[in-house]
Every structure is written in C-alpha cells, then in structure tokens.
Amino acid sequence: MKSEKILWQMLNIFRRHPHFTKYDSTQVALQILAWAKLSVNERLPSDLQLTKESQLTTFPELFNSFKKLSEYPELGENKAAFEDIAYLLHRDVSWGVVVDAIDFALDSAKNNLLNYFDFPEDFYLSFLSHGSPMPIEVIKVMSALAGELKEKTVYCPYDSLCLIAREVGKQGGIPSIETPWVSPIPWLISILTDANIHTIVSSDPLQRPEFLKEGNVQKFDFTIAFPPFGQKIDIEVVERDFFNRFKERTSSGSVLTLRHIIAQTEGKAIVAIPGNILFSRGAEHSLREDLLNQGMIEAVISMPPALLPFTAIPFSILILNTRDKASTVRFVDGAAEQFSTRDGRNRSKLVNWKLLIETFHKSNDEAIVANIPTIHILENDANLEVSHYLLPPAQKVVRHLLSRNETRKLSHLVEFLRPSKPLPKNETEGILALEVGLSDFPNYGYLTTPKRQVLLSPKVFNSQEKKSFLCPGDIIILVKGSAGKLAITPDNVPPVGPNAWVANQSSLIMRPQDSIIDPRFLFMYLCSDVGETLLKGIISGATVPLIQLQQLKDVEIIVLDRAKQESIISTFNEQVQIQDQINHLQEQLQHLSKVHWDIPSSTRG
C-alpha cells in the first residue's frame, strides 16, 4: 500500500502541469524516484547523488545530471532508465513542480519507503498496450512449471513491465527481457523493485532479435513468456528471416512467436497461448503436428476464462522441451473449480495456484488430468485442447456405449456441403432465395418455410454450388455461434430455382446417403442425448463456439439395420404430428387474441 500512495502522490505533483500526458508524468516521476533511491542507498558517487543540498536550480543543471546518470557505467544497463528526461521537461514545466517532486522523492527514500517497492495493478493496467498485466498467481504458476531456475538463464520476451523477470529473479534465475517497447520504464521498474534482471533490450523479437551469439540467435536455458494474443505480422518478417526460425509462411503472431521461442531455447519453454493455437487449421495445425512429431510438447494446462483484465478470452499454458523428447502429453484442466473463484463482476481469480502445481506434478484424477500418447494426439488431427482428452462423465458413458455397438464415421454416411454465399445487401439484382437461420429451427420435426430473403448470383445455377440448395432430407448443423444446433428439411422443399431454400453462412449441410442411412434416423441420433454429447465434445473456440469440419466428419454414428431404424423413424413421425398440432393450436391462440379490440393492420404504425 505504501508504494501505491507514494506513486500516486508523485503523479499528482506532475499532473498539475497541463501539457503532461499520463505517460510523460509517469516516466518523470519514476525517474526522480529511482534517482532518489540510488542516491540514498549510496549506489551513486557523491557528485551524482540527488540531495536537497545538490543546489540544482535550473533545468540545464538537471538535464546535465541526468545525462551523466545515463552514461554512468556502474549502473550497467540500468543507466538507460535516465534517458529522455530533457525532452519531457522542455514543455514550460514550472521549476517549482520539479523541486516538489525531488523533495517528496528524497523524503520517501530517506524513510526507507522506496525499499521493497512494488507497483499496484492499476499502474500495469495503464500500460496495457505495452505489455500483458498478468495476475501474479499466473506468473507464479508459469515460474513453478519451469522448475529449478537458480543460476539458469531465462528468456522473457515481451515482458515489458518486468512481471515475469522479477519473479524469475526472486527464484535465483538470470532473466533477460526483449521488448518492442522503446521506453526507460522497464529499467525504472527494475531499479525501484530491486529486480535481479540481467539484460533488457528494446527490440522486436520477431523482426530484429537482439540476443545473438556467433551469428545465430542465443540459446537460453528456459523461456517463460506471455506474448500478445491476436497479433498479425507482415509476411516479410518470415521471408527476410536470417536465422531460419519460421517453418510456416503465416501472418499469425502466435505461431511465429512460438517458432522464435523454440529457436532461442535449449531446454523448457513455458508459454501462454490463445485457444486457436490448440485446434485451428492452417499454420496452427502445421505447427502442432511438427512439434508433436519432434516430441517437443510436454503439457497443456487450460486456464479459467475471464482471468485477464478487460477480456474473457481463455488461454492455456503450453510447456515445450527442446532438449528432451516426450512420448506423451500431459493435459491438465486448470479451469476446474477447485483452482479459482469468480467475483461479483464474473472475473476469475486463481486462488489455489499451489494446488494446481501439485495437481500437475502428482495427480492421477482422470477428471482433471490425462497423459495421452503423442501418436494418439496426431491421430486426433493434432488437437491439443484439454477438453478433448478429459472426458466428463457423460462422455465416458457415450464412449462405452459406442464401444459395444457397430459404428461408422459420419463422413461415411453423408456428403458435406458448404452454403452458397449470398450477394452483398447493396446488390439489387440476383436470384431470390430463402435463407434458413437459427430462428427457423423448430424444437421438433421438420423445418418450416424460412422467412429471410437473400439474393444469389445467377452463376450459382451453373456451378458446383448448385448442390448447396437444400433438398428433402438434408440435415443442417450450425458450426459457428450456436454450434451443434440441428434441423432437417421436409419433403416439400422447393426445387432449385427462385425461392429455393439455402442455409446460412454459419452452417454446414449434411446430405445423407439414403441407401445406407435414413435421414430421419440420423437426425434423431444427432439430436439425442448421445448425439448431443458427441457434438459438445468437438465444440471449440475461445470466444465464439466452433465445430471444425474434420472433427465433425469423425463423429461416430451407431449403425442399426433398417428394421431397427424404422422404430426410431416412427418416433420422429410422431414428433412431427405433435409439433403440427402445437403449431395449429398456436395459430388458434393468435386468432383468439385478436377477436376483441383488434386494430386493423392497415392502420398500425
């Protein structure tokens, strides 16, 4: 608490000046506090020490002192903390403001209030664009997962606010930070918190790596990193790489950062990753497959959602080992309720991080941990989602049921079709079609006539896309958003042409092969508890639930002979009859509601 009060009082001194931004006032306040701390602790020669007797009376004298500090060799790399102050104070700042700040900083230092200095969470949040303000519990988990760090070199890319490096220093490690942020603030944090940070360099790790040795990137014993999520990188970074770090030609910052970390690490890497790395196709899939084949992946730990400030996006911790090959991957459900709590704003807090570490190392509880052979993961499309391998009780029951029956993969029973893309809304000419959306899906029975009209290009009728018009017995599945919702088309679907039916862009069309399976039987199976459980098991996505086509193709369907299918089809037909009765009764209710005091539709506003 004392650190927070000191920091805010210093900031208030400089906030009196209208030309100072929040960043400017923070930098100058920290520079004066750091100078005062080094002076009182006698880590500077007498001619560089800040005292009330220093007789600084003008800005040129102050600038000269900071210039000498930025050149003082005994400060090592921390001398960079005292750069740029001349630029900031050349803004008509009152000398009285500077004197007040110096006096307050010296009083705080002399009263030992700058020793054991720490920064409040609000401070880190104010610099959100320059670093990830991770909860301290997450940092402790990542450091503990690395193992023994004493006297080990640890690479901390993107650790602009020194959060990881400080924890590594406490464990006796030798942290080195590489950050794209060009600012004295990382060095100031290092001085004020007494962090044992070996090196800080201001450089983009992907575009211009600075930690080099003998013409290649330097190898560290460990890497602990929380890189930015969702970055898009210019493809030229891949094409102009001198160090052969990148196997995938992609703009995905997450993929490229993992490749860079692997190149810089000779041992373990503990990396926070967004969800799409675990399941997406393209470059992400290529990366996963390659790392699994090389035996580099040791573990994946899912973390609770809403753990990070300002976002509910869940993330996972990936443990890589570039030295020792792994034949299995350990999956841990760190989002299980025993490890975290939710506050009134529905934010998560990791309260039992030590239990999570113990679970990772020792637990055999199949509900929250699983050791899966690498070869099995590769057979599962190299999917690394924890939920894919830690089966809830319902999934286990279904798996047991499937093992006792003849099954076939869904891809052997249906043809998968993607919907045709409608013309943009500003287009006025095209072929009119009716688009099926979630609001058209009935609770039971067949789809009824969809309400939304869209225009299609006439070219659709003369191309392969013609097959995407809905036919009788087609099953529509939503694969984005309300993923797993299903509907089946009736026998009276209009033929291909104007007013034909199409599925919307969040859907896939499954066209059953009638000679093998009746569409009504398949629809009932997928809508049943068994089918719903199977579909839930393949839903992924960080913020928007998704079903990947490859995983949908692999869903197992229990196959019955035609006689046994007929019993289930009979149940479906009964549902259709009941739903028709319900629809008829609803129409009667609507009619009755308008018998009295009804306003003619032509006069309604």
C-alpha positions in Angstrom: 0.0 0.0 0.0 2.8 2.4 0.8 4.2 2.0 -2.7 0.8 2.8 -4.2 0.5 6.0 -2.2 4.0 7.2 -3.0 3.4 6.6 -6.7 0.1 8.4 -6.9 1.4 11.4 -4.8 4.3 11.8 -7.2 2.0 11.5 -10.2 -0.3 14.2 -8.7 2.6 16.6 -8.5 3.2 16.4 -12.2 -0.5 16.2 -13.2 -0.7 19.9 -12.2 1.0 20.6 -15.5 -1.5 20.7 -18.4 1.0 19.7 -21.1 2.0 16.4 -19.5 0.3 13.2 -20.6 -0.2 10.3 -18.2 2.7 8.5 -19.7 5.0 11.6 -19.5 4.2 12.3 -15.9 4.7 8.6 -15.0 8.1 8.4 -16.7 9.5 11.6 -15.0 8.0 10.6 -11.6 9.7 7.2 -11.8 13.0 8.7 -12.9 13.2 11.0 -9.9 12.1 8.3 -7.5 14.8 6.0 -8.9 17.4 8.7 -8.7 16.5 9.4 -5.1 16.6 5.6 -4.2 20.0 5.1 -5.8 21.3 8.2 -4.1 20.1 7.5 -0.5 21.3 3.8 -0.8 24.7 5.2 -1.9 24.8 3.4 -5.2 26.0 6.6 -6.9 29.1 8.7 -6.4 28.7 11.8 -4.4 28.7 14.1 -7.5 25.8 12.2 -9.0 23.7 11.8 -5.8 20.4 13.7 -5.5 20.3 15.6 -2.3 18.4 18.7 -1.0 21.8 20.3 -1.0 22.6 19.5 -4.6 21.8 23.1 -5.5 20.0 22.2 -8.7 18.4 25.5 -9.6 17.9 25.3 -13.3 16.7 22.9 -16.0 20.1 22.8 -17.7 21.7 21.6 -14.4 19.0 18.9 -14.1 19.4 17.8 -17.7 23.2 17.6 -17.2 22.8 15.4 -14.1 20.5 13.0 -16.0 22.9 12.9 -18.9 25.7 11.9 -16.5 23.4 9.2 -15.0 22.7 7.8 -18.4 26.4 7.4 -19.0 27.5 6.2 -15.6 29.0 2.7 -16.3 28.5 1.3 -12.8 24.7 1.3 -13.4 25.2 -1.2 -16.2 22.1 -1.5 -18.4 20.0 0.4 -15.8 21.6 3.6 -17.0 19.0 3.6 -19.8 16.5 4.4 -17.1 17.6 8.1 -17.2 17.3 8.9 -20.8 14.8 11.2 -22.4 14.0 13.4 -19.4 15.2 16.6 -21.2 12.7 16.0 -24.0 9.8 15.6 -21.5 10.7 18.6 -19.3 11.1 21.0 -22.3 7.4 21.9 -22.0 7.2 25.0 -19.9 7.2 23.0 -16.7 7.4 25.1 -13.6 10.7 24.6 -11.7 8.7 24.6 -8.5 6.9 21.3 -9.7 10.3 19.7 -10.1 11.5 20.9 -6.7 8.4 19.5 -5.0 8.9 16.1 -6.8 12.6 15.9 -5.7 11.8 16.8 -2.1 9.0 14.2 -1.9 11.2 11.5 -3.5 14.1 12.2 -1.2 11.9 12.1 1.9 10.4 8.8 0.8 13.8 7.3 0.2 15.3 8.5 3.5 12.4 7.0 5.3 13.1 3.6 3.6 9.8 3.8 1.8 11.4 3.1 -1.6 12.9 -0.2 -0.4 10.7 -3.2 -1.3 8.9 -1.0 -3.7 6.0 -2.6 -5.7 3.6 -1.3 -8.3 -0.2 -1.5 -8.0 -2.3 -3.3 -10.6 -3.7 0.0 -11.8 -0.2 1.0 -12.8 0.3 -2.0 -15.1 -3.2 -1.6 -16.5 -2.4 1.9 -17.6 0.3 0.4 -19.8 -1.9 -2.4 -21.2 -0.8 -1.7 -24.8 2.8 -2.2 -23.9 2.6 -5.5 -22.0 0.3 -8.1 -20.6 -0.7 -7.3 -17.0 -0.9 -10.9 -15.8 -2.2 -11.8 -12.4 0.8 -12.6 -10.1 -0.7 -16.0 -9.5 -0.4 -16.9 -13.2 3.2 -15.7 -13.2 4.0 -17.9 -10.2 2.4 -20.9 -11.9 4.5 -20.4 -15.0 7.7 -19.9 -13.0 6.9 -23.0 -10.9 6.2 -25.1 -14.0 9.7 -24.3 -15.3 11.3 -26.0 -12.3 14.7 -25.1 -10.7 15.7 -21.7 -12.0 18.7 -20.9 -9.8 21.6 -19.6 -11.8 19.8 -20.5 -15.1 19.4 -18.1 -18.0 15.8 -17.3 -18.7 14.5 -15.5 -21.8 11.4 -13.3 -21.1 10.2 -11.9 -24.5 7.5 -9.2 -24.4 7.9 -8.8 -20.6 7.7 -5.1 -21.0 6.6 -4.5 -17.4 9.2 -6.9 -15.9 6.5 -9.0 -14.3 7.9 -12.4 -15.3 11.5 -11.3 -14.9 11.0 -10.1 -11.4 9.6 -13.5 -10.3 12.5 -15.3 -12.1 14.9 -13.1 -10.2 13.3 -14.0 -6.9 13.9 -17.7 -7.8 17.6 -17.0 -8.4 17.3 -17.1 -12.1 19.1 -14.8 -14.6 16.3 -13.1 -16.6 16.7 -11.3 -19.9 13.9 -9.2 -21.4 13.4 -8.4 -25.0 10.5 -6.0 -25.7 9.4 -3.9 -28.7 8.6 -1.1 -26.3 11.2 1.7 -26.5 10.9 3.4 -23.1 13.0 3.8 -19.9 10.1 2.4 -17.9 11.3 -1.3 -17.9 14.6 -0.2 -16.4 12.9 2.1 -13.9 10.7 -0.8 -12.7 13.9 -2.9 -12.4 15.6 -0.3 -10.2 12.6 0.5 -8.0 11.7 -3.1 -7.4 15.3 -4.3 -6.9 14.6 -6.9 -9.6 17.6 -9.1 -10.5 17.2 -8.5 -14.2 20.3 -9.3 -16.2 19.5 -7.6 -19.5 16.7 -5.5 -21.1 16.8 -4.8 -24.8 14.3 -2.7 -26.7 13.8 -4.6 -29.9 11.1 -6.6 -31.7 11.8 -10.3 -31.1 10.4 -11.4 -34.4 11.7 -8.7 -36.7 15.0 -7.8 -35.1 16.1 -10.3 -32.4 18.9 -8.8 -30.4 20.0 -11.8 -28.3 22.5 -13.2 -30.8 25.6 -15.4 -30.4 28.1 -16.5 -33.1 25.9 -15.4 -35.9 22.7 -17.1 -34.7 20.0 -16.5 -32.0 21.3 -17.0 -28.5 20.1 -20.1 -26.6 18.7 -19.7 -23.1 18.2 -22.5 -20.5 14.5 -21.5 -20.2 11.9 -19.3 -21.7 8.9 -18.0 -19.8 6.6 -15.8 -21.9 3.2 -14.3 -22.2 3.2 -13.0 -25.7 0.5 -10.7 -27.1 -2.6 -12.5 -28.5 -4.0 -11.9 -31.9 -1.1 -10.1 -33.5 -0.8 -10.1 -37.3 2.7 -10.0 -38.6 3.9 -8.8 -42.0 4.7 -11.8 -44.1 8.0 -10.1 -45.0 9.2 -10.9 -41.4 9.1 -14.5 -42.4 10.7 -14.0 -45.8 13.5 -11.9 -44.5 14.4 -14.0 -41.5 18.2 -14.7 -41.4 18.0 -17.4 -38.7 15.7 -20.0 -40.3 13.3 -19.7 -37.4 10.0 -19.9 -39.2 8.7 -23.1 -40.9 5.2 -21.8 -41.5 4.6 -18.9 -44.0 2.0 -17.2 -42.0 1.0 -13.8 -40.5 -0.1 -15.4 -37.2 1.9 -13.7 -34.5 1.2 -16.6 -32.1 2.6 -19.2 -34.5 5.7 -17.1 -35.3 6.4 -16.3 -31.7 6.4 -20.0 -30.7 8.8 -20.7 -33.5 11.0 -17.8 -32.3 10.9 -19.1 -28.7 11.9 -22.6 -29.8 14.9 -21.1 -31.7 16.0 -19.2 -28.5 15.5 -22.1 -26.0 17.8 -25.0 -25.2 15.5 -26.6 -22.6 12.0 -25.8 -21.4 9.7 -23.1 -22.6 6.6 -22.1 -20.6 4.3 -20.1 -22.9 0.8 -18.6 -22.6 -1.1 -19.2 -25.8 -4.6 -18.3 -27.1 -7.1 -21.1 -27.8 -6.9 -21.1 -31.6 -3.3 -22.5 -31.4 -4.7 -25.7 -29.9 -7.3 -26.5 -32.6 -7.2 -24.3 -35.7 -6.3 -25.5 -39.2 -3.7 -23.9 -41.4 -0.4 -22.8 -39.9 -1.5 -23.6 -36.4 -2.2 -27.2 -37.4 1.2 -27.5 -39.2 2.9 -26.2 -36.1 1.2 -28.6 -33.7 1.9 -31.6 -36.0 5.5 -30.7 -36.3 6.0 -30.2 -32.5 4.3 -33.4 -31.7 6.4 -35.3 -34.3 9.5 -33.9 -32.7 8.3 -34.8 -29.2 8.6 -31.2 -28.0 5.2 -30.8 -26.3 5.3 -31.9 -22.7 2.0 -30.5 -21.4 -1.0 -28.3 -21.9 -2.8 -26.6 -19.0 -6.1 -24.9 -19.6 -6.7 -21.7 -17.5 -10.0 -20.2 -16.3 -11.9 -17.8 -18.5 -12.0 -14.1 -17.6 -8.7 -14.4 -15.7 -7.1 -11.5 -17.6 -8.1 -7.8 -17.3 -10.6 -6.5 -19.8 -11.2 -9.8 -21.6 -13.0 -13.1 -21.0 -10.8 -14.9 -23.6 -9.5 -18.1 -22.1 -5.9 -19.1 -22.6 -3.7 -22.1 -21.9 -0.2 -22.7 -20.8 2.0 -24.7 -23.2 5.1 -26.5 -21.9 7.7 -27.3 -24.6 11.0 -29.0 -24.2 13.5 -28.5 -27.0 16.1 -30.9 -25.4 14.3 -34.0 -24.1 11.8 -35.8 -26.2 8.3 -36.5 -24.9 6.2 -39.6 -26.0 3.1 -38.4 -24.1 1.5 -35.1 -23.4 0.0 -34.3 -20.0 -3.3 -32.4 -20.1 -4.5 -30.6 -17.0 -7.8 -28.8 -16.5 -6.6 -25.7 -14.7 -10.1 -24.2 -15.2 -11.6 -26.7 -12.8 -13.5 -25.0 -10.0 -11.1 -26.0 -7.2 -8.4 -23.8 -8.6 -10.2 -20.5 -9.0 -13.1 -18.3 -7.8 -15.4 -15.8 -9.5 -16.1 -12.3 -8.2 -19.2 -10.2 -8.4 -18.2 -9.0 -11.9 -17.8 -12.6 -13.1 -14.0 -12.2 -13.2 -11.9 -15.2 -12.3 -9.1 -15.3 -9.7 -6.6 -18.1 -9.4 -6.8 -18.8 -5.6 -5.2 -22.2 -5.4 -2.3 -22.0 -7.7 -0.1 -24.1 -5.5 -2.7 -26.9 -5.7 -2.7 -26.5 -9.5 1.1 -27.1 -9.5 0.7 -30.1 -7.2 -2.0 -31.5 -9.4 0.2 -31.1 -12.4 3.1 -33.0 -10.9 1.3 -35.7 -8.8 -2.4 -36.1 -9.6 -4.0 -39.2 -11.2 -7.5 -37.8 -11.1 -8.9 -38.7 -14.5 -11.4 -35.9 -14.2 -8.7 -33.2 -14.4 -5.5 -34.8 -15.7 -4.7 -37.2 -18.6 -1.4 -38.4 -20.1 -2.1 -39.0 -23.8 0.4 -40.7 -26.2 1.7 -38.4 -28.9 0.7 -40.8 -31.6 -2.9 -40.8 -30.4 -3.0 -37.0 -30.5 -1.7 -37.0 -34.1 -4.5 -39.4 -35.0 -6.9 -36.8 -33.5 -5.9 -34.1 -36.0 -3.1 -33.0 -33.6 -5.8 -31.4 -31.5 -4.3 -30.1 -28.2 -7.5 -28.8 -26.4 -7.6 -30.1 -22.9 -11.4 -30.7 -23.1 -10.8 -33.1 -26.0 -9.0 -35.5 -23.7 -10.5 -35.0 -20.3 -13.9 -36.6 -20.7 -16.8 -35.5 -18.5 -18.9 -38.4 -17.0 -21.5 -38.2 -19.9 -18.7 -38.5 -22.5 -17.4 -41.6 -20.8 -20.8 -43.3 -20.8 -21.2 -42.5 -24.5 -17.7 -43.8 -25.3 -18.6 -47.1 -23.5 -21.9 -47.3 -25.5 -20.0 -46.8 -28.8 -17.5 -49.5 -28.0 -20.4 -52.0 -27.6 -22.1 -51.2 -30.9 -21.2 -51.2 -34.6 -20.4 -47.6 -35.6 -19.4 -45.7 -38.7 -17.9 -42.2 -39.1 -20.3 -39.5 -40.1 -18.2 -38.8 -43.2 -19.0 -42.3 -44.5 -22.8 -41.6 -44.2 -23.2 -38.1 -45.5 -21.9 -35.6 -48.1 -20.8 -32.3 -46.5 -21.7 -29.2 -48.4 -21.0 -25.5 -47.7 -23.7 -22.9 -48.2 -23.6 -20.6 -51.2 -22.6 -17.0 -50.2 -25.4 -14.5 -50.9 -24.8 -11.3 -52.7 -24.0 -8.2 -50.6 -27.0 -6.3 -49.2 -26.4 -3.3 -51.6 -26.9 -5.6 -54.6 -30.4 -5.3 -56.1 -30.3 -7.9 -58.9 -30.0 -11.6 -58.4 -32.0 -14.8 -57.8 -34.2 -14.7 -54.8 -33.8 -17.4 -52.2 -35.0 -18.1 -48.7 -32.2 -18.5 -46.1 -32.5 -20.9 -43.2 -31.2 -19.4 -39.9 -31.3 -20.4 -36.2 -34.6 -18.7 -35.7 -36.2 -21.1 -38.2 -35.1 -24.2 -36.3 -38.1 -25.9 -34.7 -37.8 -27.7 -31.4 -39.1 -30.9 -33.1 -40.0 -32.1 -36.5 -39.2 -30.5 -39.9 -38.1 -27.1 -40.8 -40.9 -24.7 -41.9 -40.6 -22.1 -44.6 -37.8 -19.7 -43.7 -38.5 -16.0 -43.6 -35.3 -14.3 -44.5 -34.8 -13.4 -48.2 -31.4 -13.2 -49.8 -30.1 -12.7 -53.4 -27.8 -15.2 -55.1 -25.7 -14.7 -58.1 -27.2 -16.4 -61.2 -23.7 -18.1 -61.6 -24.7 -20.4 -58.7 -27.0 -22.3 -61.0 -24.3 -23.2 -63.5 -21.6 -24.3 -61.0 -20.9 -26.9 -58.3 -22.6 -24.6 -55.8 -25.9 -25.6 -57.3 -25.7 -28.7 -55.0 -25.9 -26.3 -52.0 -29.6 -25.7 -52.5 -31.4 -27.6 -49.8 -33.1 -30.9 -50.8 -35.6 -33.1 -48.9 -33.9 -34.9 -46.0 -30.9 -32.5 -45.7 -29.7 -32.0 -42.2 -28.4 -28.5 -41.3 -25.9 -28.1 -38.5 -24.7 -24.8 -37.1 -20.9 -24.8 -36.8 -20.4 -21.3 -35.5 -22.1 -19.5 -32.7 -24.9 -21.8 -31.5 -22.7 -24.7 -32.6 -24.3 -28.1 -32.7 -27.9 -27.0 -33.3 -29.7 -29.1 -35.9 -32.6 -29.0 -38.3 -33.9 -31.3 -41.0 -35.7 -30.3 -44.3 -39.1 -31.7 -45.2 -40.2 -33.5 -48.4 -41.8 -30.3 -49.8 -38.7 -28.2 -50.1 -38.9 -26.1 -53.3 -36.8 -27.3 -56.2 -33.6 -25.4 -57.3 -34.6 -22.0 -58.7 -36.3 -18.8 -57.4 -37.5 -19.1 -53.8 -35.4 -22.2 -53.2 -34.0 -22.7 -49.7 -30.4 -22.2 -48.7 -28.5 -22.5 -45.4 -26.8 -19.5 -43.8 -23.1 -19.0 -43.6 -22.8 -20.3 -40.0 -24.0 -23.7 -41.1 -23.0 -26.9 -42.9 -25.3 -29.1 -44.9 -25.2 -32.9 -44.4 -26.8 -34.8 -47.2 -27.3 -38.4 -46.1 -26.8 -41.3 -48.5 -30.3 -42.9 -48.4 -29.1 -46.3 -49.4 -27.1 -46.5 -46.2 -29.0 -44.5 -43.6 -32.4 -42.8 -43.4 -32.0 -39.0 -42.8 -34.7 -39.1 -40.1 -32.9 -41.8 -38.2 -29.6 -39.9 -38.4 -31.3 -36.6 -37.3 -32.9 -38.4 -34.3 -29.5 -39.9 -33.4 -27.7 -36.5 -33.6 -30.5 -34.8 -31.6 -30.5 -37.5 -28.9 -28.5 -37.2 -25.6 -25.8 -39.4 -27.2 -25.6 -37.2 -30.3 -25.7 -34.0 -28.3 -22.9 -35.3 -26.0 -20.7 -36.2 -29.0 -21.2 -32.8 -30.6 -20.5 -31.0 -27.4 -17.2 -32.9 -27.3 -16.0 -31.4 -30.5 -17.1 -27.8 -29.9 -14.1 -25.5 -29.6 -13.4 -21.8 -29.8 -12.1 -19.1 -27.5 -15.0 -16.5 -27.7 -17.2 -18.0 -30.5 -18.1 -21.7 -30.2 -16.9 -23.5 -33.3 -17.1 -27.0 -34.8 -14.2 -28.0 -37.1 -15.3 -29.9 -40.2 -12.6 -32.6 -39.8 -13.8 -33.3 -36.2 -17.4 -33.4 -37.4 -16.5 -35.9 -40.0 -15.0 -38.2 -37.3 -18.2 -38.3 -35.1 -19.2 -41.9 -34.6 -22.7 -43.0 -35.5 -24.2 -46.2 -34.2 -25.5 -48.1 -37.2 -28.7 -50.2 -37.0 -30.3 -52.3 -39.6 -33.3 -51.0 -41.5 -35.8 -52.8 -39.3 -34.4 -51.2 -36.1 -34.2 -47.8 -37.8 -37.9 -48.0 -38.6 -38.8 -47.9 -34.9 -36.9 -44.6 -34.4 -38.3 -43.2 -37.6 -41.8 -43.9 -36.2 -40.9 -41.9 -33.1 -39.8 -39.0 -35.4 -43.0 -39.1 -37.3 -45.0 -39.0 -34.1 -43.0 -35.9 -33.1 -43.9 -34.3 -36.4 -47.6 -34.9 -35.8 -47.4 -33.5 -32.3 -45.5 -30.4 -33.5 -48.1 -29.8 -36.2 -50.8 -29.9 -33.6 -48.9 -27.5 -31.4 -48.5 -25.1 -34.4 -52.2 -25.4 -35.2 -53.1 -24.6 -31.5 -50.7 -21.6 -31.5 -52.4 -20.3 -34.6 -55.8 -20.6 -32.9 -54.4 -18.8 -29.8 -53.2 -15.9 -32.0 -56.6 -15.7 -33.7 -58.4 -15.6 -30.4 -56.1 -12.9 -29.0 -57.3 -10.6 -31.9 -61.1 -11.3 -31.6 -61.7 -8.3 -29.4 -60.3 -4.7 -29.7 -58.1 -5.5 -32.6 -56.7 -2.7 -34.7 -56.8 -3.2 -38.5 -53.3 -4.0 -39.8 -53.5 -1.2 -42.4 -53.8 1.4 -39.6 -50.9 0.2 -37.4 -47.8 2.4 -37.1 
